[in-house]
């Protein structure tokens, strides 16, 4: 496991369009989320310990914010042929067992991860209602120990957007396992 940090991306840039199948074999595209006050795009996977460590917090984030007009989506871009834990049947099983409650999409070609500039799992992006990037960074300040969280960076970014303000300019980078690129 190699620890990577996400790369800075221009705030205000448009969310790249996508059309991917979810774990239940339904097509999902960016425009399906028009009308949401914010869209949180999560590049995640099953096998990464960094994702596993924050998974329950992501699910709680969805519970806390979905009634406020915030939509979360997960995208797995890993090479499933070399990482079988990230194969679609295993993604579906985990999605069902954990009750994610948000779409979990499969980026088999890895084109969506490349378009977003995602490099690690988790790699977290928040877009405003116009699909303009407002936050790209980590979930909080304690990926490993939820009881030690003092600063909830992503939630604070959502709160700012929902209040009609810009999120703080300090956006600590996401960090995690590298996306498992196809050769």
C-alpha positions in Angstrom: 0.0 0.0 0.0 1.5 3.3 -1.1 0.2 6.5 0.4 -0.6 9.2 -2.2 -2.0 12.7 -1.7 -4.5 14.2 -4.2 -3.3 16.9 -6.6 -4.7 20.5 -6.5 -7.4 21.2 -9.0 -8.6 24.6 -10.1 -11.6 25.7 -7.9 -14.6 26.7 -10.0 -13.7 24.2 -12.8 -16.7 22.3 -14.2 -17.4 18.7 -13.2 -16.5 16.4 -16.1 -19.5 14.7 -17.6 -19.9 11.0 -17.2 -22.2 8.1 -18.0 -21.4 5.0 -15.9 -23.3 1.9 -14.7 -23.9 1.6 -11.0 -23.5 -1.6 -9.1 -27.1 -2.5 -9.9 -26.4 -2.2 -13.6 -28.3 1.1 -14.1 -26.9 3.9 -16.1 -26.1 7.1 -14.2 -24.9 10.4 -15.6 -23.9 13.8 -14.2 -27.1 15.5 -15.3 -29.1 13.1 -13.2 -28.1 15.3 -10.3 -29.3 18.6 -11.7 -31.3 20.5 -9.0 -29.1 19.3 -6.1 -27.6 22.0 -4.0 -24.3 20.1 -3.9 -22.8 17.0 -5.4 -20.1 15.0 -3.6 -18.1 12.8 -5.9 -16.2 10.1 -4.0 -13.5 8.0 -5.7 -13.5 5.0 -3.4 -13.1 1.2 -3.6 -13.5 -1.8 -1.4 -9.9 -2.9 -0.7 -8.2 0.3 0.4 -7.7 0.7 4.2 -8.0 4.5 3.9 -11.5 4.1 2.4 -12.5 1.4 4.9 -11.4 3.8 7.8 -13.8 6.6 6.7 -16.6 4.5 5.1 -19.0 4.7 8.0 -18.4 8.5 8.2 -19.2 8.8 4.5 -22.4 7.0 5.0 -23.3 9.2 8.0 -22.4 12.3 5.9 -25.0 11.1 3.4 -27.6 10.7 6.2 -26.8 14.1 7.6 -27.0 16.0 4.3 -29.4 14.2 1.9 -32.4 16.0 3.3 -30.6 19.3 2.7 -30.3 18.7 -1.1 -26.8 17.2 -1.1 -26.1 14.1 -3.3 -23.2 11.7 -2.8 -22.0 9.3 -5.4 -19.2 6.8 -5.2 -17.0 5.8 -8.1 -14.7 2.8 -8.2 -12.0 3.2 -11.0 -9.7 0.5 -9.9 -8.4 -2.3 -12.2 -10.7 -5.1 -11.0 -8.7 -7.8 -12.9 -5.8 -7.2 -10.6 -7.8 -6.2 -7.5 -10.7 -8.7 -7.3 -12.1 -7.1 -4.2 -13.0 -4.2 -6.4 -14.8 -6.3 -9.0 -18.5 -5.3 -9.6 -20.0 -8.2 -7.7 -17.9 -7.4 -4.6 -18.8 -3.7 -4.9 -22.5 -4.6 -5.0 -22.1 -6.9 -2.0 -20.4 -4.2 0.1 -22.8 -1.5 -1.1 -25.7 -3.7 0.1 -24.1 -4.8 3.4 -23.1 -1.3 4.4 -26.3 0.4 3.2 -24.4 3.1 1.4 -27.6 4.8 0.3 -25.9 6.6 -2.6 -25.1 5.4 -6.1 -21.9 3.4 -6.4 -20.6 3.6 -10.0 -18.1 1.5 -11.9 -15.5 3.3 -14.0 -14.1 0.3 -15.9 -12.3 2.3 -18.5 -10.8 4.6 -15.9 -11.6 7.6 -18.1 -13.8 9.3 -15.5 -11.1 9.1 -12.8 -8.6 10.6 -15.3 -11.1 13.4 -16.3 -11.6 14.4 -12.7 -7.8 14.2 -11.9 -8.4 11.5 -9.2 -5.2 9.8 -8.1 -6.1 8.1 -4.9 -8.8 6.4 -2.9 -10.5 8.2 -1.3 -10.3 11.3 -3.5 -13.2 13.6 -2.6 -14.8 16.4 -4.6 -17.6 18.8 -3.8 -19.4 20.6 -6.6 -22.0 23.4 -6.2 -25.5 23.4 -7.8 -23.9 24.5 -11.1 -21.4 21.6 -11.0 -18.5 24.0 -10.3 -15.7 22.6 -8.0 -16.0 24.1 -4.6 -13.9 21.7 -2.5 -11.3 19.0 -3.2 -9.7 17.5 -0.2 -9.9 15.1 2.7 -13.0 14.2 4.8 -11.7 15.4 8.1 -8.5 15.7 10.1 -8.3 12.1 11.5 -8.7 9.5 8.8 -7.8 6.6 11.1 -9.5 7.5 14.4 -13.0 8.9 14.1 -13.1 9.7 17.8 -10.2 12.1 17.3 -11.8 14.2 14.6 -11.6 17.9 15.4 -12.2 19.4 12.0 -14.7 18.1 9.5 -13.3 19.7 6.3 -15.8 18.3 3.8 -18.9 18.9 6.0 -17.7 22.4 6.6 -17.4 22.9 2.9 -21.0 21.6 2.4 -22.3 23.9 5.2 -20.7 26.9 3.5 -22.2 26.1 0.2 -25.6 25.5 1.7 -25.4 28.9 3.4 -24.6 30.6 0.1 -20.9 31.1 0.9 -17.6 29.8 -0.5 -15.9 27.0 1.3 -12.6 27.8 3.1 -9.6 28.2 0.9 -7.7 25.8 3.2 -8.4 22.4 1.7 -6.1 19.6 3.0 -5.4 17.1 0.3 -7.1 13.7 0.2 -4.7 10.9 0.9 -5.0 7.2 0.4 -4.1 4.3 -1.8 -3.3 5.0 -5.4 -6.0 4.3 -7.9 -5.0 0.9 -9.4 -4.5 1.8 -13.0 -4.7 -0.7 -15.9 -1.3 -1.4 -17.6 
